[in-house]
Amino acid sequence: MFDTPAIDMAKTGQNIRDLRIKNGLSVKDLQDMFGFVTPQAIYKWQHGTALPTVDNLVVLASIFQVKIDDILVTKDT
């Protein structure tokens, strides 16, 4: 039987946080890059309570200079 992978939201959030820090960016920097009025979406991504939309994942990958697969952390279900 095939194990379907699922996104580990908590680990993906931690990964986004780590990549942000590795690239020397603050939450405010990302907020400005995305044109968000408030930083709540970024905090939700980092805490694993929400995932970026596909278009925002594309932008994050570009900002961090990685592939989308390097942002998302999966677990087998």
N, C-alpha and C positions, 0 to 999 in steps of 0.2 A: 504494500500500500504506500502511496505517496504522502509524505509529510508536508503539509502546507505551511510555508513560513508565515509568520505574523510579525508585525513591527513591534518591537519592544519600545514603548513610548518613553519610559523612564531613561533607558540607556541611550536612546536617540537624543533626548533632551540634554543629557549629560554630554553627549558627543558634540551637540551644537554649541554648548557652553565652552567646552574644551577647544573647539576649533575657533570660536570667537576670541578666546583669550590668546591662543597660539598666534593668531593673526594680529594681535595688538589692538583689538577693537573693543569698545565699550558697548553696553546695551544702547546707550544714546546714539552711538555711531550707527549701529544697525537700524535703529528707529529712523534716523535721518535718511539713511540710504534707501529704506523702503518707503519713506514718506508717511509713516504712521504718525498720527496725532499724539498717541500715548504709547508707552513701551509694553503694555499689557500682553500683546500677542507674543512678543519675544520672550517675556518671562514665562508665559504658558508653554511655549516650545521648550524652554530650558528645564522647566519643572516636570515635563512629560504629561501635562494635562491636556495638551492640544498638539496637533501636528501642523507644520506649515502646509499650505496648499501646494499643489504640484508646481504652479508657476512661481511661488515663493521658494520652493526647493531649488528650482533652476537658478534663481537669483542667488540664493545662499551658496550653491555650488560654484557659481562664478566668482562671488566675493571671496570665498575660501580657497578657490583654485583647486577644487577636488571634484570628483564625480558624485552624482546623487547617491550612488551606492555606498560612498564613503561617509555619507552623513547618516543614512538610515541604518539602524541596528535591528537585525531580525532574530527571532527565536523560532524554533520548531514547535508546532502545536501537536 
